[in-house]
Amino acid sequence: MTNNMRSFFTQDKVRQIVRPACYVAVLSLMMAFTHSAEAQAGQSWSIKADYIEACSCHLFCSCYFNTSPEDGMRCVFNNAVKIQEGHVGNTKVDGLKFWVSGDLGGDFTKGMKGAVITVEPGISKEQEEAIKFLISKVYPVKWGKVEVDHAAIKWEKDGMKGHALLGKGQGEVTLEGVTDSNGQQSVLHNVKYWGAQNNTGFYLAKSVHHYKGHGYNYELKDRNGFFIHIESSGTS
């Protein structure tokens, strides 16, 4: 990850995600981030989460080491996340899931293009706000637009295989672990995952994944994927 990318990883940048007045939903999300931060001022927060992640780059994603994606134009992605433990103040989100899809764009020095955050239906408003707050901590970057959706999320991992399904096929990720000569899954260590304070390594995999909705429509095979466990905590 370059110094230019790290320059986005500040809380001031989170509050600059988007400005155009035409993006009503986006502005509402930013207000939600801001209000959550203010409401939880002085309270503790933490997240421990497991990821099934895939993008449009070939293995391994060049976005973690450069200021532009592999094809120079876009990096579309699907991140299916299961929270093992998490809270913001007194609001617990243990066991809940969320999904982030979108496009990082072609020049990270100008910010990321856009994202869709999907949370599960049936969770409380307080839990939804807590999840959005925690996402802002894990991904403290500048976005062109951010939207919020609600859909069921299935998340399964069996050894080196993973599968995640969003809604009734709106999004899907299948991972097959990449192994070394001894049949052990290859792991990339000592690489920072966005704004997360700690991770247990990128467990590399080949992916098949797709997403359709909110103006995005992509379907990819034999691309970058990985499993990762991240942890972060602090006081707002």
C-alpha positions as CSV (number, residue, x, y, z in Angstrom):
1,M,0.0,0.0,0.0
2,T,1.5,3.3,-1.0
3,N,1.9,6.5,0.9
4,N,-0.6,8.1,-1.5
5,M,-3.2,5.5,-0.5
6,R,-2.4,5.9,3.2
7,S,-3.1,9.6,2.9
8,F,-6.8,8.7,2.5
9,F,-6.9,6.8,5.8
10,T,-7.9,9.6,8.0
11,Q,-11.2,10.4,9.7
12,D,-11.3,13.8,8.0
13,K,-11.5,12.0,4.7
14,V,-14.4,9.9,5.8
15,R,-16.5,13.1,6.2
16,Q,-15.6,14.0,2.6
17,I,-17.1,10.9,1.0
18,V,-19.4,12.8,-1.3
19,R,-20.6,16.4,-1.9
20,P,-23.0,16.6,-5.0
21,A,-26.5,17.5,-3.8
22,C,-28.1,15.2,-6.4
23,Y,-27.0,12.1,-4.4
24,V,-29.7,12.3,-1.8
25,A,-29.2,8.7,-0.6
26,V,-25.5,9.3,-0.5
27,L,-25.8,12.4,1.5
28,S,-28.2,10.6,3.9
29,L,-25.5,8.0,4.4
30,M,-22.9,10.5,5.1
31,M,-25.2,12.2,7.6
32,A,-25.7,8.8,9.2
33,F,-21.9,8.3,9.5
34,T,-21.5,11.8,11.0
35,H,-24.5,11.5,13.4
36,S,-23.3,8.0,14.5
37,A,-19.9,9.4,15.3
38,E,-21.3,12.3,17.2
39,A,-23.8,10.1,19.1
40,Q,-21.1,7.7,20.1
41,A,-18.5,10.3,21.1
42,G,-16.4,9.1,23.9
43,Q,-17.7,5.6,23.7
44,S,-15.7,2.5,22.8
45,W,-16.1,0.5,19.5
46,S,-14.6,-2.7,18.2
47,I,-14.9,-5.2,15.4
48,K,-13.6,-8.7,14.8
49,A,-14.7,-9.9,11.4
50,D,-14.1,-12.6,8.8
51,Y,-14.2,-11.8,5.0
52,I,-14.9,-13.6,1.8
53,E,-13.5,-11.1,-0.7
54,A,-13.1,-10.9,-4.4
55,C,-12.3,-8.3,-7.0
56,S,-11.6,-7.9,-10.8
57,C,-7.8,-8.0,-10.6
58,H,-5.9,-11.2,-11.1
59,L,-4.3,-12.9,-8.1
60,F,-3.0,-11.0,-6.2
61,C,-4.8,-7.6,-6.2
62,S,-2.4,-4.9,-7.2
63,C,-4.5,-2.3,-5.5
64,Y,-2.8,-3.0,-2.2
65,F,0.6,-1.9,-3.6
66,N,-0.3,0.7,-6.2
67,T,-2.4,3.8,-6.7
68,S,-4.4,2.3,-9.6
69,P,-5.9,-1.1,-10.3
70,E,-4.6,-3.8,-12.7
71,D,-6.5,-2.6,-15.8
72,G,-6.0,1.1,-15.1
73,M,-9.7,1.8,-15.3
74,R,-11.6,0.1,-12.5
75,C,-11.5,-2.4,-9.7
76,V,-15.0,-3.9,-9.0
77,F,-15.4,-6.0,-5.9
78,N,-17.6,-8.0,-3.6
79,N,-16.8,-8.2,0.1
80,A,-19.0,-10.5,2.2
81,V,-18.4,-9.9,5.9
82,K,-19.4,-11.9,9.0
83,I,-18.9,-10.0,12.3
84,Q,-17.7,-12.4,15.0
85,E,-17.7,-9.7,17.7
86,G,-18.5,-6.1,17.5
87,H,-20.0,-3.1,19.2
88,V,-20.4,0.6,19.2
89,G,-21.1,1.8,22.7
90,N,-23.8,-0.4,24.1
91,T,-25.0,-1.6,20.7
92,K,-23.8,-5.1,19.9
93,V,-23.5,-6.5,16.3
94,D,-22.1,-10.0,17.2
95,G,-22.9,-12.5,14.5
96,L,-24.4,-10.0,12.0
97,K,-23.3,-9.8,8.3
98,F,-22.8,-7.1,5.8
99,W,-21.8,-6.9,2.1
100,V,-19.9,-4.2,0.3
101,S,-19.8,-4.0,-3.5
102,G,-18.7,-1.3,-6.0
103,D,-15.9,0.1,-8.0
104,L,-12.7,1.6,-6.7
105,G,-12.2,3.5,-9.9
106,G,-8.9,4.1,-11.8
107,D,-7.0,6.6,-9.7
108,F,-6.9,6.1,-5.9
109,T,-5.2,9.5,-5.4
110,K,-8.5,11.1,-6.4
111,G,-10.6,8.8,-4.1
112,M,-12.6,5.7,-4.7
113,K,-15.5,5.7,-7.2
114,G,-18.4,4.2,-5.4
115,A,-19.8,1.5,-3.1
116,V,-23.0,-0.2,-2.0
117,I,-23.3,-1.3,1.6
118,T,-25.9,-4.0,2.1
119,V,-27.1,-5.0,5.6
120,E,-29.5,-7.8,6.5
121,P,-33.2,-7.0,6.9
122,G,-34.6,-7.3,10.4
123,I,-31.7,-5.8,12.3
124,S,-32.4,-2.8,14.5
125,K,-31.8,0.8,13.4
126,E,-29.2,1.0,16.1
127,Q,-27.4,-2.0,14.8
128,E,-27.5,-0.7,11.2
129,E,-26.0,2.6,12.4
130,A,-23.3,0.7,14.3
131,I,-22.4,-1.3,11.3
132,K,-22.1,1.8,9.1
133,F,-20.0,3.4,11.8
134,L,-17.7,0.4,11.9
135,I,-17.4,0.3,8.1
136,S,-16.2,3.9,8.2
137,K,-13.5,2.8,10.6
138,V,-12.3,-0.1,8.5
139,Y,-12.6,1.9,5.2
140,P,-11.8,5.5,6.1
141,V,-11.4,6.7,2.5
142,K,-13.0,9.2,0.2
143,W,-15.8,7.8,-2.0
144,G,-17.5,9.4,-5.0
145,K,-20.8,7.9,-3.8
146,V,-22.1,5.4,-1.3
147,E,-25.5,3.8,-1.2
148,V,-27.3,1.5,1.3
149,D,-29.4,-1.6,0.6
150,H,-31.0,-4.4,2.6
151,A,-31.0,-8.1,1.6
152,A,-30.4,-11.5,3.1
153,I,-26.7,-12.6,3.2
154,K,-25.5,-16.2,3.3
155,W,-21.8,-16.7,4.4
156,E,-20.1,-20.2,4.4
157,K,-16.5,-21.3,4.7
158,D,-15.4,-24.9,4.5
159,G,-11.6,-25.3,4.8
160,M,-10.1,-23.6,1.7
161,K,-13.5,-23.1,0.0
162,G,-15.9,-20.2,0.6
163,H,-19.3,-19.2,-0.7
164,A,-21.4,-16.1,-0.1
165,L,-24.8,-15.2,-1.6
166,L,-26.5,-11.8,-1.5
167,G,-30.3,-11.7,-1.7
168,K,-31.7,-13.9,-4.5
169,G,-28.6,-13.8,-6.6
170,Q,-28.0,-10.1,-6.7
171,G,-24.4,-10.9,-5.7
172,E,-22.4,-14.1,-5.2
173,V,-18.8,-15.1,-4.4
174,T,-17.2,-18.5,-4.7
175,L,-13.6,-18.9,-3.5
176,E,-11.2,-21.8,-4.0
177,G,-8.0,-21.6,-2.0
178,V,-4.6,-21.5,-3.8
179,T,-2.1,-24.0,-2.3
180,D,1.6,-24.4,-2.1
181,S,3.6,-27.6,-3.0
182,N,2.6,-29.2,0.3
183,G,-1.1,-28.6,-0.3
184,Q,-1.3,-25.8,2.3
185,Q,-3.2,-22.6,1.5
186,S,-0.9,-19.8,0.4
187,V,-1.0,-16.8,2.9
188,L,0.3,-13.3,2.4
189,H,1.4,-11.7,5.6
190,N,2.7,-8.2,6.6
191,V,0.2,-6.3,4.4
192,K,-2.2,-3.8,5.9
193,Y,-5.9,-4.3,5.2
194,W,-7.3,-0.8,4.6
195,G,-7.8,0.9,8.0
196,A,-7.9,-2.3,10.1
197,Q,-5.4,-2.3,12.9
198,N,-4.7,-6.0,12.7
199,N,-5.2,-9.0,10.4
200,T,-4.2,-12.6,10.4
201,G,-3.0,-12.7,6.8
202,F,-4.6,-12.8,3.3
203,Y,-5.5,-16.5,2.6
204,L,-5.2,-16.5,-1.2
205,A,-7.9,-17.9,-3.4
206,K,-9.2,-17.8,-7.0
207,S,-12.7,-16.3,-7.3
208,V,-15.8,-16.4,-9.3
209,H,-18.1,-13.6,-8.4
210,H,-20.8,-11.2,-9.7
211,Y,-23.0,-8.3,-8.6
212,K,-25.9,-6.5,-10.2
213,G,-27.7,-3.5,-8.8
214,H,-27.5,0.3,-8.1
215,G,-26.0,0.9,-11.6
216,Y,-23.3,-1.9,-11.3
217,N,-23.3,-5.0,-13.3
218,Y,-20.2,-7.3,-13.4
219,E,-19.5,-11.0,-13.6
220,L,-15.9,-12.3,-13.3
221,K,-14.1,-15.7,-13.3
222,D,-10.6,-16.8,-12.3
223,R,-9.9,-13.6,-10.5
224,N,-8.4,-12.4,-7.2
225,G,-9.9,-13.6,-4.0
226,F,-9.0,-14.2,-0.3
227,F,-10.2,-14.9,3.2
228,I,-9.1,-12.6,5.9
229,H,-9.8,-12.0,9.6
230,I,-9.5,-8.4,10.7
231,E,-9.7,-6.6,14.1
232,S,-9.9,-3.0,15.1
233,S,-11.0,-1.1,18.2
234,G,-10.9,2.4,19.7
235,T,-12.8,5.2,21.3
236,S,-15.0,7.5,19.1
